[in-house]
C-alpha cells in the first residue's frame, strides 16, 4: 500500500486545474475575496465556462460580481493557497446579471443599495447606458439624492464610467492589467483622450515602459516610421542608458541603441530633436536637457567648493604621536586637506585605515568645539559609520530632509545648518543626482570630505562621481595604500588587494594570521550549488555561531543560471524557512529574508536594504520588517511588491552592505559579469569569513578582466573647465 499523502497536498491536488498549461480562461466573477487597500491587486473567485470554481489573482480590483471576463496569464500553485490563475491581461464583457449591475450602481457615491435597486427597476438591463447618456438627470431622480448631493454623485459616476471605458480601451489593445492600473492612476479621467493623441505618453508612467506604449501605438495605427514613434524611441533609448550608469551618449551609440529598439534607422531624427530642445548636443555627445543641466550644476558646485577660501580655522591642530592611533603621513595629509580645502577626497582599499583616519578627524574637530556631521547613502552604512567614529551618522536623505512627492528640504536656499565639517562615507555609491543634491545643500562655511573606495563597482545610478572628481585633478585627494599590520593578518584583506591587482587570492594562513578566507573548487555546477547552500544554511552558521537568515549573505553575479540568485533563493528558503506562514496576496512568507528593490524615502527604506519579515498581523493586514540596521518598520501587505527574497542577492545589490559571512559563486556561466571589480566588491562585503565556491577557470577569468564597460559622463571635464 502506498503511503498516504498529507491532507494539504491532497487538497491542492483536488483543486488542480484540468489543464495547468492553459494560458487563458473565460469566467464569471463570483466574489471579490480580497482587494489591496490602495487598490489594484485583488483575489477573485470565479466560475469558468466549464463550471470549475477557480481563484484569480492580479490587477482585478475593478471587476464586479456577475461580470463576464476573459483573462490571460498562467496557473501557479501557491505553497499555502493551492492553485491560482495569475492574471496578466483581462478583458471584460460587462455585467451580465442583476446582481452585477447592482454592485456597479451601489458603488456610486450617494446611490447605495436602495438607490441601485431603484435605478435597476426603473431602467432595466440597459441602466448603465441610460445613465451614461444623462448622468445628472438620471441620478437626480434617485430618491435621497437632492441638490446638495447630485454634484458628488455625478462626479463619482463619471469616474467609474471613465475607469470602465479606460480598462476596456486598454484591454482591447492588449495592455497588461497591471500597466492599465498604473496608467489610470497617472492620467485619471482624461487618459483615453491623452493616449489617443499620444500613446507614447504611457511610457512616462513608472512601471509601464516603452514596449507597452509602442504596442498600444501600433494597435492604434501608428506608422512604424512615424516621427513621433522614432522620437519616443530615441528618448527612451537615452533614458534606458541611464540604467547602465550613463549620463549621456555619443551620437552614434544613441542612434545604434534606438535603431535596435525600433527596428528602423533613426539617425535622421537626432538633429531634429536637438533643434526642438528635446536633446542637448555637446560636441558628439547627446544628453537629455534635465541631465545636462544637472551634470553642469554639479560640476559648478564642486569647483566652487574647491576654489573657495577655507573658512575653517582650528586653534589646536596637534598630530598624535602616541596612543591608540598614531596617523601616518598619508593619513594626516587627509586632515591637512580637509582644513585647506572645502572639498577633499579620501580613498583606499580595506585595511588602509580610512575609518581610523575619519575617527581622528572627527575627534580633532570636536576637540576644537566645532561641529561635524557624518552621513552615508544607506541606513546600514550610516550605522556602521556611527559605530566606527563614535559620532552620530545618518542617511543622506534624512540629512537633506527628504519629503515624499516634493524632494529635499535642504538646498542652496536652505543649506544644512551648523556644520563645520561634513563627512560622506561610501561616496563611491553617489549618483550624479544624489551628489548634486548633497553639494547643493552645503552651507557657506562647511568643509566636505568624501570617503570611498573607487575600486568597487560603480554606483547603481547614473555617473561615477567619486572617480570623476578624482580624475578632474582639481579636488585634493589622498589615496591610502599601506595595509596595516593588524589588518594584514586577515586573509580577507589580503585577498581583496590581490584580486584588485589581478593576482590569485591567498588561502594559506601563516603564524598569527586569521584564517577567514577560503576557496573551494567544484567542476560541476550541481556540486557548486549544493556546496553553497550547505555552507550558507548550515556549516558557516554552526561554526561561527551565526544566524543563517540574518548574518550570512550569498552574493551571485547574476540572477539566472544554476548558481544564480533565483535558484539559490529557492533552495535556501526551502532549507531556512520551510514552514514560514504565507502572506496572502504575495509570494513571501513570515521569516523570509528580503531586500528592498526601490527607494522608499518616506520610510527611509532604500534600494538594497535588507531585513527579515518578522511578523504578519492578519487582522490589520500588516507585516513587521526587521531591518538589518535595527529598525522595525510596519508595512501593509499591499506595500510588499518592492521586496524580494534575499537569502541570496546580486553583488551589485550588496554595495554599501556588509555581513559577518559571505559566500560567492564564481561560475563560468556568469562570464559576462566576471570582473575584478565585481569580485573585489563581493569579497570586501565580508566581516568575519568569506568563501569563494569556484568552477575551474572562472576565477582566472574574473582576475583577468577589469570592468571596462565605459560610463559616458562629463563631470571630470566640466569640473576642470570651470573658470
N, C-alpha and C positions, 0 to 999 in steps of 0.2 A: 504494500500500500504506500503511495507517495506521501510525503509529509504534508500536513495541512498548511495552507498559506495563512499569513497574518490577516486579520479582519480588514485592516486598512487596504492591503493590497487587493483583496477580493472586491472591496467596494470600488476601488479605482478601475479594476478590470470590468466590473459590471457596468460602469458608466462610460466605457471606452467608445469612441465613435466607430461607426461601421467602416469608415474609410479614413484613417488618421492622416492620409496623404492629401485629402481634399483641400483645395485652396479657396473654395467659395461655398456659400450657403444662402438659401432663401429661407427666411424665417419670419414669424410674427412675434413681436415683443410681448412678453407676458408680464414681466415685472422688472423695475429698476431696483436691484437689490442693494446697491451702494453707489454713491457718487462722491467724488472728492469735494471737500468744502469749497475749494477755489474754482470748481468746475473743470470740465474736460474729461478726465478719466472716470469710467463707470463700469460696474459689473451688472450685466443684464441677463435675466432669464428669458429664454426664447423657445419657440416650438418650430421645428423645421417642417418643410413640406412633407417629409416622410413621417411626421408625427413624433420625432425624437425630441426630448427635452435637452437643451444644451445651455451652456453658460458662455456668454460672450464678454470679452474684456477689451477695453480700448477707449478711444475718444468717442463716447456714446452718450454723453450727458444730455444731448438734445433730442433723443428719441423718446417716444411715449408708448405707454401700454396700448396694445391693439394696432400698432403701426407695422406695416409690412416693410421689411428691409432686405436688401441684398448686400451681403458682406463678403469681403475678400481678405484673406490673411492666412493663418496656419494654426493647426492644432498643436497644443503644448500640454504636457502633463505636469501639473504643479505638485510639488512634493507633499503638500497637505490637502489641497482642494481638488485634486484629481484633474480630469481632462477639461480644458477650456480652449475656446477658439479665440485667438488673439487677433483682433480686427485691425487691419491697416487701411482699408477703404470701406466706406459704407454709402449705399445709395438707397434713398427712401422712396417708397411708392405712396407715401402719405397714410393718414389714419384710415382704417377700414372698418371700424366698429364704433358704436355709440360710446362705448367706454373710452376709446382712444380720443374721440372728439371732445368728450367731457374733460379729459385730462388736459388737452391743449387749451380749452377755453377757461378752465379753472385756474390756470397759471397766470392769467391776465389780471393785473392789479385791479382790485375792487370788484371783479366779476365773481370769483369764488364759485363754490359748488352749486349754490342755488341759482346764481346768475347764469352759469354754464348750462344748467338744466333748462332754464327759461329760453335761452338762445337756441338750444338744440330742438326743443319742442316747437318753437316758432318757425325756424328756418330749415330744419331737417338736415339731411346728409350734406347739403351744399352750404352749410352755415359758414365755413371758412371763406369760401369765395364771395359770399354775400357780404360778410362783414368787411372783407378786404376792399370791396368797391366803395363803401361809405362807412368807414370805421366810427367816425364821430356820431353820425346819425343813428347807426345801429346800436352802438354801445350806450348812447344816451337813453335809449328805450328800455334798457335793463333796469328792473326795479332796484332802487337803492343807489343808483349812480346819478347824482344830481350835478348841478353846475360846478360845485366845489371839487368833484371827483373826476369829471369827464376828461380833463386835460391829462391827468396821470394815467387814466385807463387807456386813452388813445396812444400816449407815448409808449406804454407797455405793449400794446398791441402791435405798434409799428416796429418795436424792437424784435418782437417774436416773429413777425412776418418777414422782416429783413433777415433774421437769422435762418428761418426756414428756406428762404429764397437763396441765400448765400450757400448754405450747405448743399442744396440741390444743384446750384450752379457749379460748385466745385466738384461735387461727386460725379456730375455728368462729364467732367473733363479729367477724371481720374486723379484729382488731387488727394493725397492721403488724408485720412480723417484728422490725424494729429496736426498736420500743417493747416488744415481748414480751421481748426480751433484757434491756432495762433494768428492766422490772418483775420479772423473775426474779431479777436481781442484788439489787434493792432489798428484796424481800419474802421471798425464799427459799421454803422448803417450805410455808409457810402461805399462799402467795399466793392460791390459789384460794378458800380459806375467807374470806380477808380481802376479796377482790374481790366475792365473792357477797354478803357482808354490807354492804360499802360500796364499790361500783365507783368512786366518785369519789376514793377513796384513790389511784388511779392518777395523778390529776392532781398529786399531791405528788411524783411521781418526775420528776427532771430529764430533760428531753427527751421527755416523753410528752405533757403538755398536757391542757387541759380538753376539747378536741374529741374526743380519743381516749377519755377517760374517759366522756364523755357518750354517745358512740356505744355503748360497752360497756354502760353502764347502761340505755340504751334497748333494746338487744338482750336484756338480762336481764329486761325487762318493767317498768322503772321508769316510772311515770306522768309525762308531761311537766309536770304541775302538782304533782308530789310535793314536799313541803317540803325534803327532802334535796337534790333537784336544784336548786331555786331558791336554797337557801343556798350550795351549792357554786358556782353561777354568780355570785352576788353576791361571794363571797370571791375567786373567780378574776378578776372584773372589777376589783376593788380591787388585787389583786396585779399585774394587767396594767397598771394605771395607773402603777405604779412604773417600768415600762419607758419611760413617757413623761416621767419625772422627777418625778412627783407623790409626795408623802409621805402624802397623804390626799385625800379628795374631798368636795365638798358633797353633801348627801343627794340632791338632785335629779339631780346629774350621775351619781352612782353608780347610782341607780335607772335612769337612761336607758341607761347602758352595759350594765348587767346585763340589762335587758329586751330590748335589741337582741341580745345574745348568746343569750338563751334563747328568744326569740320569744314571750314572755309577760310580763305585768306582775309586778314583784317588790316594789313599794313596800310592800306589807303585811308583808314579811319583815324589813325593816330594824330595826324596833323589837324584834322577837323576837331577832334576832342581837345587838343591844345588851344586851338583858336577860340573855342567856346568856353574855355576856362575849366573844363572837366578834368583836364590833366595839366600838370606843370612840367615844362621842359627845363632841364639843367644840363646843357650840352647834349650828350647822347642818352642821358638818364631821364626817365619819366616817372613822375610822382603824383599821388593823389594830393589835391590842394591842401587838405587839412593836415596830412602827414608832412608835406613840405613846410608848412608854417610851424608845425611842432618841432621838427628837427632843427630848423633855423633858430627858433626861440631858445631851445635847449642849448645850442652852441653859444648863443649870445649870453645866456645866463652863466654858463660855465666860464667863458672867457672873462666876463665882468668880475666874477669872484677871484680869478687868477690875477687880474690886473689891479684890483682894488687894494688900497693900503690896508695893512693888517692892523685892526683896532685893538686886538687883544694884547695886553701887556701884563705879565705876571711879576710880582715882586720877588718871589723866591723860586728860582729855577736851578735846583741842585740835582745833579746826576747822581743817583745812588751808587755808592762804591762798596757797600756791604749790605748784608741782609738776605731775605728770601729771594730777591730778584735783583741781579746786577745787570743792567742792559749792556748789550754790545754796542759798538759804534753805530752799526746799521740800525739797531732798534732805537737808539737815542736820536738818530737822524730823523725818525718819524716825529718825535716831539718837536725838534727844531723846525721841521717842515710845517707842522700844524701852526706853530707860533708865527712863522714867517709869511704864510700864505693863507688866504681864506678858503682855498680848496687844495686838498692834498690827497694822495692815494697811498695805501699800504697794501702790498700784495705779497704772496709767498705760499709755499706748499705746506702740508701738515708737518708739525714738529719744529717749525722755524720760529715759533714764538710770537705769532700775530696776537694771540689772546693775551699773553703776558705784557706785550707792548701796549695794547689797548688799556689794560688794567693800570699800568704805570701812568699813562696819560690821564686817565680818569682821576687817579689819586693825586696827581700833581695839580690838576685844575681845581679839585675840591680843596686841597690844602691852601690854595690861594683865594679861597672864598669866592670862587667863580662857579658858574653853573654849567653842567654838562648833561646832555640828553643822548640816549642811545636808542637806536631803532634797527629793525630788520624787516625784510619783505614778508616773512611768515611769522605766525604766533610761536611756533616751536623754536625757530631761530632766535626770536626775541627772548624767549625764556632761557635758552642756553647762554645768550649774551649776558643776561642779568646775573645768572649763576656764576659766570666766569669772571665778571668785573666787580660784582658786589654793588652795582648801581642799577637803578630801575631802568628797564628797557620796554619798549612797546613796538607794535607793528607800525609801519609807515602810514597805513591808512588811519589808524587811531591817532597817531601824532598829528596828521593833517586834518582830522575831523571829518571823515567821510560821511556824507549824508546821502542815503539811497535815493536815487532818482534826481539828485541835484548835483552831486560832485563833492569836491573838497571845500571845507570852510576856510582853511588856511590857503593863502596865496599872496601875490605881490601887495595887495591892498590890506591884508590882514595876516602878516607873517607869524611864524612860530615865536611866541613871546619868551623873554627871559632866558635866552640860551647863548652862552659864550662859545661852547664847542658842541657840535653835533657829530656823533659817530654813527656811521651807517655800515652795519655788518652785512655779509653775504651780498655785497654790491654787484657781484658778477651776475646776479639774478635780475638786475634792474632792466626793465624795458625802457624804451625812449619815453613812453607816456608817463610811467611812474617817476622816472628821473626828472622829467620836465616839471611835474607837479611838485616834487620834493625840492628841487633847487629854486623853483619859483616861490616857495614859501619860506626861504631862508631870510632871516632878518638882516638889517644893515650892519650889525656888529657881530654876526655869528660866523665862526670858522667851521668848515666841514671837512671831516676825514672819511673817505670811502675805503672800506676794507673788504677785500675779496680775493679769490684765487682764480686768476684768468685762465688757468689750465683746465678748469672744469668745463662742462658743457655750457654752451651759450644759453642765454635766457630763453624762456618759453615764448615770450612776446617779441615784437619787432625790435631790432637793434642789437648792438653789442657795446653798450655804453661804457663799461669799465675799460674794455680793451681799446675802444676808440679814443677815450680821454688820454690813456697812456700813449697811444700811437701818435697823438697830436704833438707830443714833445713839449708841450707848454705847461702841463699840470705837474707840479712837483710830485715825484713818485719814488717810493722806497720799496725795493723788492728784497725780501729776506730769503736767503738761500742756505744759511747754515742750519743743519739739523742738530738740535741739542742732544747731549749725551743721554739724558733720561728718555727723550722721545725716540732716540735711535735704538733703544732696547726693543722697541715694538717692531715686529715683522710687518705689521700693517703699514706703518710709516715708511719703512724701507721698501716695501713692495710698491707703495704708491709712487715713490720717487723713481724706482726702477722702471715702472710702467711708463711714467712720464718721459723717461729718457729712451723709451723703446727697447728696454732690456728685460729679460725674463725675471720675474719677481723671485726673491729668495724665499726658501721654505725651510731651510735648516737653521735652527736656533743654536747660538753659541752659549758659553757660560754667562749667566746673568740675563740672557735675552728672554723676552716674553714670547712664548710660542702661541701667537694669536692669529696666525695666517696660515692657511692650508690650501693645497691644490690637489684635487682628486680627479683622476683621468678615467674616462669610460669611452669606448668606441661607439657603442650603440646608444641612440637617443632614449630607448626604453630604460636602459640601465642608468643613464643620467637622470631621467625623470624619477625613478624610484629612489636614487641616492638623494636628490634634492628634497623630495617630500619627507623621507625618513629623517634627514638632518634637521629640517625646519620644524617638523611636527613633534619629534621625539628626542633625538640624540643631543642636539645642542641645548634645548631647554633643560634636559635632565642633567647634563654635565655642568652647565653654568648656572643652574638654578634660576632659569628664566621662565617668564610667562610666554608660552608659544604664540598666543594670539596678540600680545602687545609688545613683545621685546624682540621678535625675530622678523626680519624682512627678507623676502626673496625678490631679487631685482633682476628682471629679464630684459634683454634689449628690445624684444618685440612681443606683441600680443598674440600673434598666431604661431602655429608650429607645435611640434611635440613637446618642447620645453618652453613654450611661450606663456605669457601671463594668464591667458584664459584657461588653458589646460591645467596649469599649476593651481590656479584658484579653485577650480572644480575639485581637484584631488585633495587639496589642503583643507577645504571646508568640510569635505566628507570625513576627513581624519580629525579635525579640530572642533567642528561644530555640527556633529551628525544629528543631534536631537534638538537643535535650536528651533524655537517656535516660529512658524512662518508669519510674516507680517502681511496681512491680506492686501491685495492690490499691488504688491511689489514682489520682486524676485528675492528679497532679502529676508534674513532670519535674525531673531534676537541672538546675540552672541557673535554675529559676523564682524570681522574686521573690515572697515570700509575706508574709502578715500573720497574726498570731495573733488569733483571734476570741474567746478566753475566757481568763480568768486562770488561769495555771498557777503557783501560789505556790511549789510545790516547787522549780521551776527558775527562779523569778522571771522567767518569760516571760509578760508581761502582755498583756491585751487591747489591741490597737492597735500592738504592737511589730512591727517589720519586719525582714526578713532575706532571705538567698538560700540555696536548697538547694544546698550546695556539693559534696556527695559522697554516693553511695549505696554502702554496703558490702553486697554481695549475700550474702556468706557469713554475716555476723552480722545481716543484715536490719535495718540501722540507717542513718539518714541524718544527715549533719552539717549543721546550720543555722548559717550565718554571720550573726549578728545585726548590725544597724546600729550597735550600741554597742560593737562589737569582740569580743563574746563568741562562743565556739564551743560549741554545745550538740548532743549526740548524742541522737537520738530514734529509737525503734523505728518501723517503718513503720505499725504499728497505732496510733501516737500522733499521726499526721498529720491526723486528722479535724478538728482545730480550726484548721488552716492553710488559707488561701485565697489564690488568685492576687492579687498586689498591684502589678503594673505600673501599675494604676490602683486607687485606693481612694476611699471616700466622704470628704467633708470632715469629717464627724463622727469618723471613724476616725483622722483626721490630727491631732486635738487632742494637744498635747504633743510632736509630732514636727516636724522641720524637714528640708529638703532643699536642696541647692545650687540646683536648678532646679525650678520648679513650673509646670505647665500646667493651666489651669482652663477647662472649657467653661461658657459662660453661655448656656443654651438655653431658648427659650420653653416647650418641652415640660416643663421642670422647674419651671414657675412656682410650684407649690405649695410648693417648698422655697427659692425665691429670696428671700433677705432680706439686709439689710446685714450682720447678724451673721455669716451664713454666708460671704458674700463676703470680709468683713474677716478672718475666721479663715483662709480659704484663702490670701489674699494674704500674710498675716503668717507663713505656713509657709515662704516662700522666703528663702533666704540670699543668693544671687547674682543670680538672674534669675527674673522671673515674667511669664508670658504669659497673658492672657485671650483666649480664642477665643470671640467673642460673636456671637449672632444679633441683628440689629437689633431694638431694643425690649426685649430681655431684660435688658440691663444697667440700663436705666431702671426696669424692674420691681423689680429687686433693690435699687436705691438708694432706691426709694420706700417700702420696707417694712421695718420693724423686726420682729424675731421677737416677735410679740405673743401667741404661744401661752403662756398663763399656766401656771406651775407652782404647784400648790397646796402651800404649805409654811407652817409657823407659826414658824420659827426666829426671825425678826426680832421678832415679837410676844412670843414666850416669853422671849427674852433681855431685852427691855425690861421685862417684867412681873416678872422675878425680884426678890425683896426685897433 
